[in-house]
């Protein structure tokens, strides 16, 4: 799905978004908090990067998915 669709669904269900190559390794928690989007391990541990900034290529991908 497109990133805006994945983010909307993730926000509605308190979930995260990810891409196929990150399945099982990492995910992104979209928020409106000061830290913005948070990159973390697939199990929700190790928040490693706050304020994730996607590339243009990330924004036009249509293979985003929602993860718990």
PDB file of N, CA, C and O in Angstrom, chain B, residues numbered from 101:
ATOM      1  N   UNK B 101       0.846  -1.174   0.000  1.00  0.00           N
ATOM      2  CA  UNK B 101       0.000   0.000   0.000  1.00  0.00           C
ATOM      3  C   UNK B 101       0.890   1.235   0.000  1.00  0.00           C
ATOM      4  O   UNK B 101       2.079   1.156   0.309  1.00  0.00           O
ATOM      5  N   UNK B 102       0.307   2.369  -0.348  1.00  0.00           N
ATOM      6  CA  UNK B 102       1.042   3.626  -0.340  1.00  0.00           C
ATOM      7  C   UNK B 102       1.311   4.049   1.102  1.00  0.00           C
ATOM      8  O   UNK B 102       0.588   3.650   2.014  1.00  0.00           O
ATOM      9  N   UNK B 103       2.349   4.852   1.306  1.00  0.00           N
ATOM     10  CA  UNK B 103       2.736   5.230   2.670  1.00  0.00           C
ATOM     11  C   UNK B 103       1.599   5.939   3.414  1.00  0.00           C
ATOM     12  O   UNK B 103       1.411   5.698   4.606  1.00  0.00           O
ATOM     13  N   UNK B 104       0.845   6.796   2.746  1.00  0.00           N
ATOM     14  CA  UNK B 104      -0.231   7.497   3.449  1.00  0.00           C
ATOM     15  C   UNK B 104      -1.327   6.531   3.900  1.00  0.00           C
ATOM     16  O   UNK B 104      -1.949   6.743   4.940  1.00  0.00           O
ATOM     17  N   UNK B 105      -1.564   5.479   3.124  1.00  0.00           N
ATOM     18  CA  UNK B 105      -2.547   4.472   3.517  1.00  0.00           C
ATOM     19  C   UNK B 105      -2.044   3.669   4.710  1.00  0.00           C
ATOM     20  O   UNK B 105      -2.796   3.398   5.646  1.00  0.00           O
ATOM     21  N   UNK B 106      -0.768   3.292   4.671  1.00  0.00           N
ATOM     22  CA  UNK B 106      -0.177   2.515   5.764  1.00  0.00           C
ATOM     23  C   UNK B 106      -0.147   3.330   7.056  1.00  0.00           C
ATOM     24  O   UNK B 106      -0.471   2.809   8.124  1.00  0.00           O
ATOM     25  N   UNK B 107       0.238   4.600   6.967  1.00  0.00           N
ATOM     26  CA  UNK B 107       0.294   5.447   8.161  1.00  0.00           C
ATOM     27  C   UNK B 107      -1.104   5.635   8.748  1.00  0.00           C
ATOM     28  O   UNK B 107      -1.279   5.542   9.963  1.00  0.00           O
ATOM     29  N   UNK B 108      -2.082   5.892   7.917  1.00  0.00           N
ATOM     30  CA  UNK B 108      -3.453   6.073   8.413  1.00  0.00           C
ATOM     31  C   UNK B 108      -3.931   4.828   9.151  1.00  0.00           C
ATOM     32  O   UNK B 108      -4.483   4.927  10.246  1.00  0.00           O
ATOM     33  N   UNK B 109      -3.722   3.665   8.559  1.00  0.00           N
ATOM     34  CA  UNK B 109      -4.142   2.409   9.192  1.00  0.00           C
ATOM     35  C   UNK B 109      -3.356   2.159  10.478  1.00  0.00           C
ATOM     36  O   UNK B 109      -3.925   1.725  11.480  1.00  0.00           O
ATOM     37  N   UNK B 110      -2.053   2.431  10.452  1.00  0.00           N
ATOM     38  CA  UNK B 110      -1.218   2.232  11.643  1.00  0.00           C
ATOM     39  C   UNK B 110      -1.676   3.143  12.780  1.00  0.00           C
ATOM     40  O   UNK B 110      -1.756   2.704  13.927  1.00  0.00           O
ATOM     41  N   UNK B 111      -1.974   4.395  12.479  1.00  0.00           N
ATOM     42  CA  UNK B 111      -2.430   5.323  13.513  1.00  0.00           C
ATOM     43  C   UNK B 111      -3.766   4.891  14.100  1.00  0.00           C
ATOM     44  O   UNK B 111      -3.973   5.003  15.309  1.00  0.00           O
ATOM     45  N   UNK B 112      -4.668   4.401  13.269  1.00  0.00           N
ATOM     46  CA  UNK B 112      -5.984   3.960  13.741  1.00  0.00           C
ATOM     47  C   UNK B 112      -5.877   2.779  14.695  1.00  0.00           C
ATOM     48  O   UNK B 112      -6.699   2.637  15.600  1.00  0.00           O
ATOM     49  N   UNK B 113      -4.868   1.927  14.501  1.00  0.00           N
ATOM     50  CA  UNK B 113      -4.742   0.694  15.281  1.00  0.00           C
ATOM     51  C   UNK B 113      -3.513   0.646  16.176  1.00  0.00           C
ATOM     52  O   UNK B 113      -3.151  -0.418  16.678  1.00  0.00           O
ATOM     53  N   UNK B 114      -2.861   1.805  16.381  1.00  0.00           N
ATOM     54  CA  UNK B 114      -1.654   1.888  17.213  1.00  0.00           C
ATOM     55  C   UNK B 114      -0.611   0.860  16.780  1.00  0.00           C
ATOM     56  O   UNK B 114      -0.094   0.095  17.594  1.00  0.00           O
ATOM     57  N   UNK B 115      -0.315   0.861  15.480  1.00  0.00           N
ATOM     58  CA  UNK B 115       0.641  -0.080  14.920  1.00  0.00           C
ATOM     59  C   UNK B 115       1.795   0.669  14.260  1.00  0.00           C
ATOM     60  O   UNK B 115       1.900   1.890  14.380  1.00  0.00           O
ATOM     61  N   UNK B 116       2.647  -0.056  13.571  1.00  0.00           N
ATOM     62  CA  UNK B 116       3.810   0.495  12.893  1.00  0.00           C
ATOM     63  C   UNK B 116       3.737   0.186  11.407  1.00  0.00           C
ATOM     64  O   UNK B 116       2.896  -0.598  10.967  1.00  0.00           O
ATOM     65  N   UNK B 117       4.621   0.808  10.636  1.00  0.00           N
ATOM     66  CA  UNK B 117       4.715   0.536   9.205  1.00  0.00           C
ATOM     67  C   UNK B 117       6.086  -0.045   8.893  1.00  0.00           C
ATOM     68  O   UNK B 117       7.038   0.149   9.650  1.00  0.00           O
ATOM     69  N   UNK B 118       6.181  -0.745   7.794  1.00  0.00           N
ATOM     70  CA  UNK B 118       7.458  -1.322   7.396  1.00  0.00           C
ATOM     71  C   UNK B 118       7.459  -1.569   5.887  1.00  0.00           C
ATOM     72  O   UNK B 118       6.447  -1.407   5.204  1.00  0.00           O
ATOM     73  N   UNK B 119       8.611  -1.960   5.405  1.00  0.00           N
ATOM     74  CA  UNK B 119       8.804  -2.313   4.000  1.00  0.00           C
ATOM     75  C   UNK B 119       9.243  -3.769   3.911  1.00  0.00           C
ATOM     76  O   UNK B 119       9.756  -4.313   4.889  1.00  0.00           O
ATOM     77  N   UNK B 120       9.053  -4.409   2.768  1.00  0.00           N
ATOM     78  CA  UNK B 120       9.393  -5.830   2.649  1.00  0.00           C
ATOM     79  C   UNK B 120      10.810  -6.184   3.102  1.00  0.00           C
ATOM     80  O   UNK B 120      11.009  -7.204   3.761  1.00  0.00           O
ATOM     81  N   UNK B 121      11.786  -5.361   2.760  1.00  0.00           N
ATOM     82  CA  UNK B 121      13.169  -5.697   3.124  1.00  0.00           C
ATOM     83  C   UNK B 121      13.461  -5.521   4.611  1.00  0.00           C
ATOM     84  O   UNK B 121      14.517  -5.941   5.083  1.00  0.00           O
ATOM     85  N   UNK B 122      12.532  -4.901   5.362  1.00  0.00           N
ATOM     86  CA  UNK B 122      12.732  -4.719   6.792  1.00  0.00           C
ATOM     87  C   UNK B 122      11.905  -5.685   7.641  1.00  0.00           C
ATOM     88  O   UNK B 122      12.047  -5.698   8.864  1.00  0.00           O
ATOM     89  N   UNK B 123      11.043  -6.494   7.016  1.00  0.00           N
ATOM     90  CA  UNK B 123      10.213  -7.434   7.771  1.00  0.00           C
ATOM     91  C   UNK B 123      11.081  -8.313   8.655  1.00  0.00           C
ATOM     92  O   UNK B 123      12.061  -8.904   8.202  1.00  0.00           O
ATOM     93  N   UNK B 124      10.708  -8.388   9.912  1.00  0.00           N
ATOM     94  CA  UNK B 124      11.446  -9.221  10.850  1.00  0.00           C
ATOM     95  C   UNK B 124      12.676  -8.557  11.441  1.00  0.00           C
ATOM     96  O   UNK B 124      13.311  -9.123  12.331  1.00  0.00           O
ATOM     97  N   UNK B 125      13.026  -7.372  10.966  1.00  0.00           N
ATOM     98  CA  UNK B 125      14.212  -6.695  11.510  1.00  0.00           C
ATOM     99  C   UNK B 125      13.904  -5.325  12.096  1.00  0.00           C
ATOM    100  O   UNK B 125      14.426  -4.979  13.156  1.00  0.00           O
ATOM    101  N   UNK B 126      13.061  -4.536  11.420  1.00  0.00           N
ATOM    102  CA  UNK B 126      12.754  -3.201  11.940  1.00  0.00           C
ATOM    103  C   UNK B 126      11.397  -2.713  11.449  1.00  0.00           C
ATOM    104  O   UNK B 126      10.824  -3.247  10.499  1.00  0.00           O
ATOM    105  N   UNK B 127      10.903  -1.679  12.128  1.00  0.00           N
ATOM    106  CA  UNK B 127       9.636  -1.077  11.771  1.00  0.00           C
ATOM    107  C   UNK B 127       9.665   0.387  12.192  1.00  0.00           C
ATOM    108  O   UNK B 127      10.559   0.816  12.921  1.00  0.00           O
ATOM    109  N   UNK B 128       8.685   1.145  11.728  1.00  0.00           N
ATOM    110  CA  UNK B 128       8.624   2.577  11.985  1.00  0.00           C
ATOM    111  C   UNK B 128       7.297   2.909  12.645  1.00  0.00           C
ATOM    112  O   UNK B 128       6.232   2.562  12.133  1.00  0.00           O
ATOM    113  N   UNK B 129       7.369   3.584  13.788  1.00  0.00           N
ATOM    114  CA  UNK B 129       6.162   4.000  14.517  1.00  0.00           C
ATOM    115  C   UNK B 129       5.862   5.444  14.150  1.00  0.00           C
ATOM    116  O   UNK B 129       6.587   6.342  14.578  1.00  0.00           O
ATOM    117  N   UNK B 130       4.797   5.700  13.358  1.00  0.00           N
ATOM    118  CA  UNK B 130       4.457   7.082  13.015  1.00  0.00           C
ATOM    119  C   UNK B 130       3.748   7.755  14.195  1.00  0.00           C
ATOM    120  O   UNK B 130       2.826   7.183  14.777  1.00  0.00           O
ATOM    121  N   UNK B 131       4.180   8.967  14.544  1.00  0.00           N
ATOM    122  CA  UNK B 131       3.540   9.721  15.622  1.00  0.00           C
ATOM    123  C   UNK B 131       3.507  11.202  15.264  1.00  0.00           C
ATOM    124  O   UNK B 131       4.153  11.639  14.312  1.00  0.00           O
ATOM    125  N   UNK B 132       2.750  11.958  16.035  1.00  0.00           N
ATOM    126  CA  UNK B 132       2.759  13.414  15.954  1.00  0.00           C
ATOM    127  C   UNK B 132       3.478  13.994  17.162  1.00  0.00           C
ATOM    128  O   UNK B 132       3.430  15.202  17.395  1.00  0.00           O
ATOM    129  N   UNK B 133       4.139  13.150  17.924  1.00  0.00           N
ATOM    130  CA  UNK B 133       4.889  13.580  19.102  1.00  0.00           C
ATOM    131  C   UNK B 133       6.176  14.270  18.674  1.00  0.00           C
ATOM    132  O   UNK B 133       6.534  14.213  17.498  1.00  0.00           O
ATOM    133  N   UNK B 134       6.884  14.923  19.599  1.00  0.00           N
ATOM    134  CA  UNK B 134       8.127  15.610  19.241  1.00  0.00           C
ATOM    135  C   UNK B 134       9.148  14.730  18.532  1.00  0.00           C
ATOM    136  O   UNK B 134       9.889  15.226  17.683  1.00  0.00           O
ATOM    137  N   UNK B 135       9.211  13.446  18.850  1.00  0.00           N
ATOM    138  CA  UNK B 135      10.166  12.544  18.205  1.00  0.00           C
ATOM    139  C   UNK B 135       9.749  12.123  16.804  1.00  0.00           C
ATOM    140  O   UNK B 135      10.523  11.493  16.084  1.00  0.00           O
ATOM    141  N   UNK B 136       8.518  12.474  16.416  1.00  0.00           N
ATOM    142  CA  UNK B 136       7.949  12.123  15.120  1.00  0.00           C
ATOM    143  C   UNK B 136       7.980  10.617  14.889  1.00  0.00           C
ATOM    144  O   UNK B 136       7.594   9.851  15.772  1.00  0.00           O
ATOM    145  N   UNK B 137       8.427  10.188  13.732  1.00  0.00           N
ATOM    146  CA  UNK B 137       8.465   8.759  13.414  1.00  0.00           C
ATOM    147  C   UNK B 137       9.683   8.117  14.073  1.00  0.00           C
ATOM    148  O   UNK B 137      10.783   8.667  14.039  1.00  0.00           O
ATOM    149  N   UNK B 138       9.472   6.951  14.671  1.00  0.00           N
ATOM    150  CA  UNK B 138      10.515   6.285  15.440  1.00  0.00           C
ATOM    151  C   UNK B 138      10.851   4.947  14.792  1.00  0.00           C
ATOM    152  O   UNK B 138       9.971   4.105  14.615  1.00  0.00           O
ATOM    153  N   UNK B 139      12.104   4.750  14.442  1.00  0.00           N
ATOM    154  CA  UNK B 139      12.575   3.473  13.899  1.00  0.00           C
ATOM    155  C   UNK B 139      12.957   2.592  15.083  1.00  0.00           C
ATOM    156  O   UNK B 139      13.651   3.036  15.997  1.00  0.00           O
ATOM    157  N   UNK B 140      12.499   1.334  15.061  1.00  0.00           N
ATOM    158  CA  UNK B 140      12.794   0.396  16.159  1.00  0.00           C
ATOM    159  C   UNK B 140      12.940  -1.011  15.624  1.00  0.00           C
ATOM    160  O   UNK B 140      12.644  -1.282  14.460  1.00  0.00           O
ATOM    161  N   UNK B 141      13.399  -1.904  16.486  1.00  0.00           N
ATOM    162  CA  UNK B 141      13.501  -3.306  16.120  1.00  0.00           C
ATOM    163  C   UNK B 141      12.123  -3.880  15.849  1.00  0.00           C
ATOM    164  O   UNK B 141      11.124  -3.332  16.315  1.00  0.00           O
ATOM    165  N   UNK B 142      12.053  -4.964  15.110  1.00  0.00           N
ATOM    166  CA  UNK B 142      10.776  -5.584  14.755  1.00  0.00           C
ATOM    167  C   UNK B 142       9.964  -5.982  15.977  1.00  0.00           C
ATOM    168  O   UNK B 142       8.735  -6.022  15.918  1.00  0.00           O
ATOM    169  N   UNK B 143      10.639  -6.277  17.087  1.00  0.00           N
ATOM    170  CA  UNK B 143       9.937  -6.659  18.309  1.00  0.00           C
ATOM    171  C   UNK B 143       9.552  -5.449  19.160  1.00  0.00           C
ATOM    172  O   UNK B 143       9.033  -5.611  20.264  1.00  0.00           O
ATOM    173  N   UNK B 144       9.801  -4.239  18.657  1.00  0.00           N
ATOM    174  CA  UNK B 144       9.447  -3.024  19.376  1.00  0.00           C
ATOM    175  C   UNK B 144      10.533  -2.513  20.291  1.00  0.00           C
ATOM    176  O   UNK B 144      10.374  -1.479  20.940  1.00  0.00           O
ATOM    177  N   UNK B 145      11.631  -3.229  20.346  1.00  0.00           N
ATOM    178  CA  UNK B 145      12.726  -2.817  21.219  1.00  0.00           C
ATOM    179  C   UNK B 145      13.703  -1.911  20.479  1.00  0.00           C
ATOM    180  O   UNK B 145      13.601  -1.711  19.268  1.00  0.00           O
ATOM    181  N   UNK B 146      14.613  -1.392  21.208  1.00  0.00           N
ATOM    182  CA  UNK B 146      15.725  -0.612  20.671  1.00  0.00           C
ATOM    183  C   UNK B 146      15.291   0.527  19.762  1.00  0.00           C
ATOM    184  O   UNK B 146      15.696   0.571  18.600  1.00  0.00           O
ATOM    185  N   UNK B 147      14.468   1.460  20.268  1.00  0.00           N
ATOM    186  CA  UNK B 147      14.181   2.608  19.408  1.00  0.00           C
ATOM    187  C   UNK B 147      15.513   3.236  19.008  1.00  0.00           C
ATOM    188  O   UNK B 147      16.232   3.770  19.852  1.00  0.00           O
ATOM    189  N   UNK B 148      15.830   3.171  17.751  1.00  0.00           N
ATOM    190  CA  UNK B 148      17.177   3.532  17.331  1.00  0.00           C
ATOM    191  C   UNK B 148      17.283   4.896  16.682  1.00  0.00           C
ATOM    192  O   UNK B 148      18.361   5.489  16.643  1.00  0.00           O
ATOM    193  N   UNK B 149      16.176   5.392  16.177  1.00  0.00           N
ATOM    194  CA  UNK B 149      16.254   6.674  15.492  1.00  0.00           C
ATOM    195  C   UNK B 149      14.925   7.402  15.628  1.00  0.00           C
ATOM    196  O   UNK B 149      13.871   6.890  15.250  1.00  0.00           O
ATOM    197  N   UNK B 150      15.000   8.594  16.169  1.00  0.00           N
ATOM    198  CA  UNK B 150      13.807   9.433  16.300  1.00  0.00           C
ATOM    199  C   UNK B 150      13.831  10.467  15.184  1.00  0.00           C
ATOM    200  O   UNK B 150      14.900  10.919  14.772  1.00  0.00           O
ATOM    201  N   UNK B 151      12.662  10.837  14.699  1.00  0.00           N
ATOM    202  CA  UNK B 151      12.585  11.838  13.656  1.00  0.00           C
ATOM    203  C   UNK B 151      13.003  11.304  12.299  1.00  0.00           C
ATOM    204  O   UNK B 151      13.615  12.023  11.508  1.00  0.00           O
ATOM    205  N   UNK B 152      12.675  10.042  12.022  1.00  0.00           N
ATOM    206  CA  UNK B 152      13.006   9.420  10.732  1.00  0.00           C
ATOM    207  C   UNK B 152      12.560  10.336   9.599  1.00  0.00           C
ATOM    208  O   UNK B 152      11.448  10.865   9.613  1.00  0.00           O
ATOM    209  N   UNK B 153      13.429  10.512   8.629  1.00  0.00           N
ATOM    210  CA  UNK B 153      13.124  11.347   7.472  1.00  0.00           C
ATOM    211  C   UNK B 153      13.213  10.485   6.222  1.00  0.00           C
ATOM    212  O   UNK B 153      14.308  10.097   5.813  1.00  0.00           O
ATOM    213  N   UNK B 154      12.075  10.183   5.615  1.00  0.00           N
ATOM    214  CA  UNK B 154      12.078   9.324   4.433  1.00  0.00           C
ATOM    215  C   UNK B 154      12.682  10.021   3.217  1.00  0.00           C
ATOM    216  O   UNK B 154      12.644  11.245   3.092  1.00  0.00           O
ATOM    217  N   UNK B 155      13.227   9.222   2.346  1.00  0.00           N
ATOM    218  CA  UNK B 155      13.724   9.747   1.072  1.00  0.00           C
ATOM    219  C   UNK B 155      12.542   9.897   0.113  1.00  0.00           C
ATOM    220  O   UNK B 155      11.456   9.384   0.380  1.00  0.00           O
ATOM    221  N   UNK B 156      12.751  10.589  -0.986  1.00  0.00           N
ATOM    222  CA  UNK B 156      11.709  10.701  -2.002  1.00  0.00           C
ATOM    223  C   UNK B 156      11.315   9.315  -2.507  1.00  0.00           C
ATOM    224  O   UNK B 156      10.138   9.038  -2.734  1.00  0.00           O
ATOM    225  N   UNK B 157      12.310   8.451  -2.678  1.00  0.00           N
ATOM    226  CA  UNK B 157      12.027   7.087  -3.144  1.00  0.00           C
ATOM    227  C   UNK B 157      11.134   6.341  -2.151  1.00  0.00           C
ATOM    228  O   UNK B 157      10.247   5.593  -2.563  1.00  0.00           O
ATOM    229  N   UNK B 158      11.360   6.538  -0.834  1.00  0.00           N
ATOM    230  CA  UNK B 158      10.514   5.910   0.184  1.00  0.00           C
ATOM    231  C   UNK B 158       9.069   6.392   0.061  1.00  0.00           C
ATOM    232  O   UNK B 158       8.131   5.608   0.205  1.00  0.00           O
ATOM    233  N   UNK B 159       8.904   7.665  -0.202  1.00  0.00           N
ATOM    234  CA  UNK B 159       7.561   8.253  -0.247  1.00  0.00           C
ATOM    235  C   UNK B 159       6.741   7.820  -1.445  1.00  0.00           C
ATOM    236  O   UNK B 159       5.513   7.872  -1.395  1.00  0.00           O
ATOM    237  N   UNK B 160       7.384   7.395  -2.517  1.00  0.00           N
ATOM    238  CA  UNK B 160       6.616   6.985  -3.709  1.00  0.00           C
ATOM    239  C   UNK B 160       6.498   5.474  -3.854  1.00  0.00           C
ATOM    240  O   UNK B 160       5.929   4.988  -4.832  1.00  0.00           O
ATOM    241  N   UNK B 161       7.031   4.728  -2.894  1.00  0.00           N
ATOM    242  CA  UNK B 161       6.877   3.268  -2.925  1.00  0.00           C
ATOM    243  C   UNK B 161       5.434   2.891  -2.629  1.00  0.00           C
ATOM    244  O   UNK B 161       4.732   3.604  -1.912  1.00  0.00           O
ATOM    245  N   UNK B 162       4.997   1.769  -3.183  1.00  0.00           N
ATOM    246  CA  UNK B 162       3.628   1.317  -2.901  1.00  0.00           C
ATOM    247  C   UNK B 162       3.614  -0.066  -2.259  1.00  0.00           C
ATOM    248  O   UNK B 162       2.631  -0.800  -2.358  1.00  0.00           O
ATOM    249  N   UNK B 163       4.731  -0.413  -1.591  1.00  0.00           N
ATOM    250  CA  UNK B 163       4.803  -1.729  -0.933  1.00  0.00           C
ATOM    251  C   UNK B 163       4.950  -1.615   0.585  1.00  0.00           C
ATOM    252  O   UNK B 163       5.520  -2.499   1.224  1.00  0.00           O
ATOM    253  N   UNK B 164       4.436  -0.529   1.159  1.00  0.00           N
ATOM    254  CA  UNK B 164       4.415  -0.376   2.603  1.00  0.00           C
ATOM    255  C   UNK B 164       3.389  -1.316   3.204  1.00  0.00           C
ATOM    256  O   UNK B 164       2.384  -1.632   2.566  1.00  0.00           O
ATOM    257  N   UNK B 165       3.633  -1.767   4.432  1.00  0.00           N
ATOM    258  CA  UNK B 165       2.668  -2.600   5.121  1.00  0.00           C
ATOM    259  C   UNK B 165       2.596  -2.177   6.582  1.00  0.00           C
ATOM    260  O   UNK B 165       3.442  -1.426   7.068  1.00  0.00           O
ATOM    261  N   UNK B 166       1.569  -2.672   7.277  1.00  0.00           N
ATOM    262  CA  UNK B 166       1.344  -2.354   8.683  1.00  0.00           C
ATOM    263  C   UNK B 166       1.731  -3.569   9.504  1.00  0.00           C
ATOM    264  O   UNK B 166       1.386  -4.703   9.172  1.00  0.00           O
ATOM    265  N   UNK B 167       2.458  -3.307  10.592  1.00  0.00           N
ATOM    266  CA  UNK B 167       2.914  -4.365  11.501  1.00  0.00           C
ATOM    267  C   UNK B 167       2.445  -4.042  12.912  1.00  0.00           C
ATOM    268  O   UNK B 167       2.241  -2.874  13.243  1.00  0.00           O
ATOM    269  N   UNK B 168       2.274  -5.046  13.733  1.00  0.00           N
ATOM    270  CA  UNK B 168       1.910  -4.827  15.150  1.00  0.00           C
ATOM    271  C   UNK B 168       3.079  -4.307  15.923  1.00  0.00           C
ATOM    272  O   UNK B 168       2.965  -4.064  17.125  1.00  0.00           O
TER     273      UNK B 168
END
